[in-house]
Structures are given as C-alpha cells and as structure tokens.
Amino acid sequence: MKAPRDFERVSLGIFPTPIQRLDNISALLNTNVFIKRDDLTGLGLGGNKVRKLEFLMADAKKRGARVVFTTGGAQSNHAMLTAAAARRLGMRPILILKKRGVTACRGNQLLERLMDTEVVFMDTDDYADIYAEMDRMGEALGEPYYKIPCGGSNALGTLGYVDCAREIADQGIRFSHILCAEGSGGTMAGLALGAKLFLPGVRVHGMMVDTDPFDEITPRLMREAAALLEADAAVSSDDFDLRDQCGPGYAIPSKEGREAVSLMARIEGLFLDPVYTGKAFAGLVAMAREGAFGPDENVLFVHTGGAGGLFAVE
Ligand SMILES: Cc1ncc(COP(=O)(O)O)c(C=O)c1O
C-alpha cells in the first residue's frame, strides 16, 4: 500500500493543524469535544480545501498547466482557495461558478476580486455544462489548462483527508467519533477511508449540508482513493454515518446552524460559518443531546473553515 505522502504534492498550507479541547462546549454537552483547526490551514482564510489542493495543484503543475479552472456556487470557499493556490504557484485561475447564491462583491467574491481572479457566472444547475464551458474556454485560450472538479472532490483530492486522518492518529488523542461537514464528499470520504487505515474503531460522521446522494458519493470516493493508494480496504456503507443537516437548502442558513454559529462564538470565541461548519456543528450538538456520546468519550469536530461565507450569507 502507498501512503498519501508518497504522492507528489505542493506545499501550500501549514500542517499539522492543532487539535484543541473545547472546555465550555464539553461542559455544556457533557462529553469531551475537541476541534481540529483546519480553519487554520494557512492559505487564504484557511479551510479544508488546502489539503486537497496540495495534491491537485501538484498534478496540475506536473501536467504543465498554465491555467486552472474550477467551479462551485457563487460563494464557493473551494473556488476562492483554488484561486489563491493558483496565484501562489504562478498559474492563472479562472472560476466558472453557478449563478446561485450571493454573487455580489462580498465574502469570497470580494477575496477573488482582491486576487484579480476571472470569475464567470453560468446560469445552470448542471455541472456538466460548466465542465464543457471550461473545455471551450481552455481550447480558445490555447494554453495548457487543468480542470479541478467542484469541491476538489475526486480521488486525488480525497487523499488530502486520508492524510488528515493519519495526522490525527499521529497527534495522539484517542477519539471515538469524528464529525465533519459534507458538501461535495471528499473531506468525509477521505476521513472515513483514513479512519479505516489509521484510526481503527473511530466512527466518522458526515453532516450533509447539501441534498446530493452522499450514500453513493462517499463510498465511491473512498473506493477510488483506496485504489490510488493500492490499499486493500473493503469499503462498505458500515464504514461511515450520514446525518441530514441541510435544513432549508444548500447555502441557505438553518435555524440550528445559526444557533451553532452563535453558540461557538459566544462561549468559545471561535467562528463557524452558516453554510458548512455551523450546520455541521449543529449536528454534533443534536447528537450529544440525543445521547450519542458518552461522558468519557472524545469527540472530534473537524473545523473545515468557510470564514468567507460569514461575510456574505445572512
Ligand atoms: C468550509 C467548508 N466546509 C466543508 C466543506 C465540505 O467539504 P467537501 O466538499 O469535501 O464535502 C466545504 C466544501 O466546499 C467547505 O467550503
């Protein structure tokens, strides 16, 4: 079996990210809640995508790409961080975003403007239209280009979170549960596969903040990443848990999510976001209240970033 560190990657972030105990949240929920600070990954405003981009941008570089395309919603954190990574590596970022959500010059749109990034909005609900437009634009530019899928969630990007599970194992605290937001699937799939390989006995829970079929997406990405690693891992739906935390819709704040953002700010002085981590943390609070975690168990919440959304989505 190969390890994620055997794959080429470019250094974009600062790792390992710290793990901290949330003393006030732990007292409130009568369990031991820890937070993995992947909001501090060190590029742009930080966030989970930096781990994926270290692998994806290495591949882009190896293939001689001068232009990097990616996509997402109007306030995609992934798109903003891809632009930041491309700028750092001297490549030209072009973002073709769905014309959905807040397109005004706020949040991630503002950050993209600061990086002088080309942003094209497409009025479509189908990513196939967007990938076709990337090819059309790329051919017209006549320069080598590289396409990163929505959320960086392909097998190579998923390796970023397999490696995060290895990092968590190396940090020495034994966890019973790991929770994260699930938006395009790579973070959760990487953690679930990584837990199988490096954290036996840990339950990984994906807090779904969109309505895609994650029961199919998660094991597919786990299998594809396992194949890249040549790992003998028989993936099944028993390897992870999913919980619907989407509320009124993707990128539309939920009442529980807003309460979670506010709780974390008020008693821990840390900021979640309304689109991903607030809804995901609301899932952790609900599970604790349902009795899912024992008083002596250690529960790890992976803070996947998303600060840009805090300044755009109301
Ligand atoms: C802040 C934040 N958290 C979590 C996620 C979800 O990660 P994934 O797309 O790998 O499921 C995203 C994805 O865009 C994100 O921006």
The ligand as a Tripos MOL2 file, in Angstrom:
@<TRIPOS>MOLECULE
LIG
   16    16     1     0     0
SMALL
NO_CHARGES

@<TRIPOS>ATOM
      1 C1        -15.9620   25.4130    4.7400 C.3       1 LIG1
      2 C2        -16.2650   24.1160    4.1190 C.ar      1 LIG1
      3 N1        -16.5010   23.0660    4.9190 N.ar      1 LIG1
      4 C3        -16.8110   21.8570    4.4280 C.ar      1 LIG1
      5 C4        -16.9160   21.6470    3.0640 C.ar      1 LIG1
      6 C5        -17.2980   20.3020    2.5930 C.3       1 LIG1
      7 O1        -16.2140   19.5860    2.1180 O.3       1 LIG1
      8 P1        -16.4120   18.5870    0.9120 P.3       1 LIG1
      9 O2        -16.7530   19.4300   -0.2740 O.co2     1 LIG1
     10 O3        -15.1130   17.9080    0.7860 O.co2     1 LIG1
     11 O4        -17.5270   17.6820    1.2540 O.co2     1 LIG1
     12 C6        -16.6660   22.7070    2.1920 C.ar      1 LIG1
     13 C7        -16.7910   22.4840    0.7450 C.2       1 LIG1
     14 O5        -16.8970   23.3230   -0.0660 O.2       1 LIG1
     15 C8        -16.3260   23.9700    2.7270 C.ar      1 LIG1
     16 O6        -16.0910   25.0230    1.9310 O.3       1 LIG1
@<TRIPOS>BOND
     1     1     2 1
     2     2     3 ar
     3     2    15 ar
     4     3     4 ar
     5     4     5 ar
     6     5     6 1
     7     5    12 ar
     8     6     7 1
     9     7     8 1
    10     8     9 2
    11     8    10 1
    12     8    11 1
    13    12    13 1
    14    12    15 ar
    15    13    14 2
    16    15    16 1
@<TRIPOS>SUBSTRUCTURE
     1 LIG1         1 GROUP 0 **** ****
